Amino acid sequence: MSTSEAPDTIVLVHGLWVTPRSWEGWKERYEARGYTVITPAYPGFEIEVEALRQNPDVIANLTVPETVDHLAGVIAALPKPPIIMGHSFGGLLTQMLLARGLGAAGAAIDSAPTEGVRVTPLSQARSLFPALKNPANYHKAVAFTPDEFHYAFTNTLTREESDAAYERYAIAAPGNWVWAYGLLANFQPGHQATWVDFSGDRAPLLFIGGSEDHIMPPAVNKSNAKHWGKSPALTEYHEFEGRDHWTCAAPGWEAVADYALEWTLTHARPVGARSNV
């Protein structure tokens, strides 16, 4: 692939319970290699972590359709298709964006599952229980406690390391995302907002899992990747041993960032190649 055909922009899509700040290491690393790096926030998440903690109500009623439409608009406005990488729920949004024909290649890291992925390990249910334990949380922004964050996100770190990550990055998240679009999406009539056409063409997609991830365990990511077997597009799964859900910022994150970039650059569609969707 010639330089003019290769992607020169990387879009990093953050997950729930964090903001674009969670990508600060990746952004700096990729920019040092000469790439333009964009870390778009979900609508309402543009303000700093500290401000969102003080007033989480500003994001309480945000929906997935609003968010994916916003991200699609950001990506469609770029001069040429970028590489799209997403972590956690950002991995699900990455799948949805690629399914719309956007992007030259994608990486879904510790991804939340699309509708139709019915694998629900016990650790995942336990991790999401703080949002699911009360139906009233559907209309609220729900935060993890430091204990809950340590179990769901940072279980391979010491408690001191986990608390430091919590203090710098953790915010509340819209409860409706977990209730309507998360584990319960498969139990509602009709297609929900997280549905994708698994048989459709799209840019190549890499799933990355961590063997110690509690909230989005390897079984979830493997099942999600397997569902894409109906598509003519390339789909691969890679697992990092010993890594938890906080893999994009936990010690050793550089190996994950480098693997994701090398894979997506190797398999990216040339500029001008489009999905048949």
N, C-alpha and C positions, 0 to 999 in steps of 0.2 A: 504494500500500500504506500503510495507516495505521501509526502508530507502534506500536500494540499488536500488529500483525501482523508487523512487521519483526523480523529477528533482532537481538538485543542482546548476543549472546555469540559470541566467535570462539575456536575450538579450533585451535591450531597444533601440528602433528605433526612432530617432528624426524625426521631421516634417520639412516642408519648412519654410524658413525665420529664422531658428535657426540652431544650431549645437548640437553635443553631450553635450555641456556645459549645455543645458537646463535640462538635467537629473541629475545634480550634487546632488540634495537633495535625489532623489530616490536611486541613486547609493550608497550613504553613508548609507541610512536607510536599504537597503536590505543587504549590506555587513555586517552591524552590527548584522544582524540575521544569518550570517554564509554563505550566498550565494555568489557564484562567479557572478559578474555582469559585462557584456560586453556592451559597448555603441559604436557600430561601426558607423563610419562616412560614409556618402555618398562619393563616389570618388571625391576628390578635396576639401571636407569639413574638412579634417583632421587638417588643420591649424587653428589658433586661430581666434576668432571673429574679433578682431581688424585688422588682416592681410587680412581677406576676405572683410572687408569694404574698405580697401585701394585698393584692386585689385579683384573686383567681377568677372572680365572677366574669371578667371580660372574655374569658375563653370557655365558659361553662356550656354554652349552647352551640358551639361550633360543630358542624357536621362534616362527615367524610366527603360527601359530594362537593361541598363548598371548597374543601381543601384541595382535592384532586383537580378541580377546575382551575383553582388559583395556580397550582404548580404547573399544570399543563400550559397555562397562558405564559408563564415565565419561560418555559422551555421552548415553546413554539416561537417566541420572539427572538431567539438566539439566531445568529447568522447561519450556523450549521448544526446538525444533530450532535448533542453532547453525550458523554458517558454519564449515566445516572446510577448513583449508588444510594441505597437507603438502609437504615438500621432499624430493626424492630418493626414498629408500625410503618416506619419509612420504607422498609423493605416491601411491605404490602403495597404501599403507594407507588413504589418503583414498578412493581408488577403491573399495576393498573395503568401507569403512564406508558410502559412499553406496549401493553395491549392496545393502546390508542394509536400505536404507530410512531411514538416519539422515541428519541434516543438512538444512538449508534450501537450501544451495548449497555447492559445493566448488571449490577451486583446487589443482591438482596441478602443482607447480613443479619443473622439471627432474626429472620423475618417473621412477622405475624402472618397467620395463614389467610388465604383468600376463602371466600365462601366455597364449601364443598370439601374442604380438608377437615376430616372428622376425628383426627387423632388428638386426644386431650389427656396428656400424662398428668398424674396427680400433682407433680410439682408446678405445672402450669395453672391448674385450678387453684392451688393454694396461693400462688403468686398474685392472681387476679382477684382473690376473695375480698380484699379490702374495698374494691369497687363494686363487687357483686353482692355483698352481704346485706345491702339495704336498697330496695327498689327506688327509694327517693334519690339515690345517687345518680340516677339517669339524668336528672336535670341539674346536677351540681358538677363542679370541678373537684375531683377527688385526689388527695395527696397520699403518698406513702409516708409512714413514720420511718425514722432511721432504721428500726428493726426490720420493717417490711421491705425497705429498699435493700438492706443487706442480704435478705433472703432472695429477693426476686432478681436483683441486678448484679450484686457484687459479692456473691457467696464464696469466691476463691480469694478474696482479699481479707486482710485483718480488719477488725472492727474499726480501728483507727483510720485505716486507709479508706474504708467504706464511708465513714462519717465525713471525711474530708471531701470525697466525691459528692456526697449528698449535699453538703453545704455549698459547693460551687455550682452544681448543675441541676439539682432536683426541683421540680415544680409540681403543681397539681395537673390533672389531665381531665378532659371532658368525660364524664361518666358514661354518656350515651355511646361513646366509641366502643367501650367494653360491652355494654348491654346490647346495643343494636347491631354492631358490626364485628364484634369479637367472637367469643365462644358461642354466643346464642344465635348468630346469623344463620346457622344450619337448621334451626328449629322454628324459623318463621316462614310463612307462606310466600311463595314467589321469590324472585331474585332480589337480593339486597344490594346495597351500594358497593360491597366488596366482591361482587361477582365478576369474573372474567371469563372470556371464551377460551378455554384451554386448547381448543383445536386451531385457534387463529395463528397466523404468522406474526412475527415480531422480531425485534433485534435479539441477538444472543443474550442469555441470562445465566448468571452464576449465582447459586445459593451457597452461602457460607454459614456453617453451624459451629457451635462450640460444645464440646463434649460435656461440660459442666453447667450449661445454661439451664436455669430453672424455669424461667418464664416462657421461653420459646425453645424447648429442648430439641435435640437433633431429630427425634422422631417426627416432629411437626414439620421441620424444614425438609426432611427426606420425602415425606408424604406430599408436601406442596410441590416439590420438584418433580415427583413421579406423575402428578396430575398433568403437568405440562408435556408429558410424553405424547399426547395427542397432537401437539403442534409440530410443524415441520422445522421450526427454529431450534437452534442449539440450546440445550439446557444441561448444566452440569452442577454437581454438588461437591463441595469440599469441606471437610471437617477439621477444625483445629483442636488438638488434644489439650485438655486441661484448662480451656478458656470458658469464662462465664458470659453472661449477657452484656457485661460492661466491656466487651472485647475491644471496642473502638477507642477506649481510653485507659484501660488497665495496662499495667506493665507488659511490654512486648507487643503493644498495638501496632508497632511499625511493620511487623511481619504480616499482619492481616491487611494493612493498607497497601503494602507492596504487592501482595498476592492478588488482591482485588484489581489493582491498577494494571499489573502485567497481563492478567487474564482478559480484562476488558479491552485493552489495547490490541492484544493478539487477535481477538475474535470480532472486533468492532466492524460493523458494516461500513464500506466506503461512503463518503459523502455522495448523495444522490441516490443511494440504494434505499428503498422504502419498503416497509412491510405491506403486505397485501391484506389490509384490514379496512 
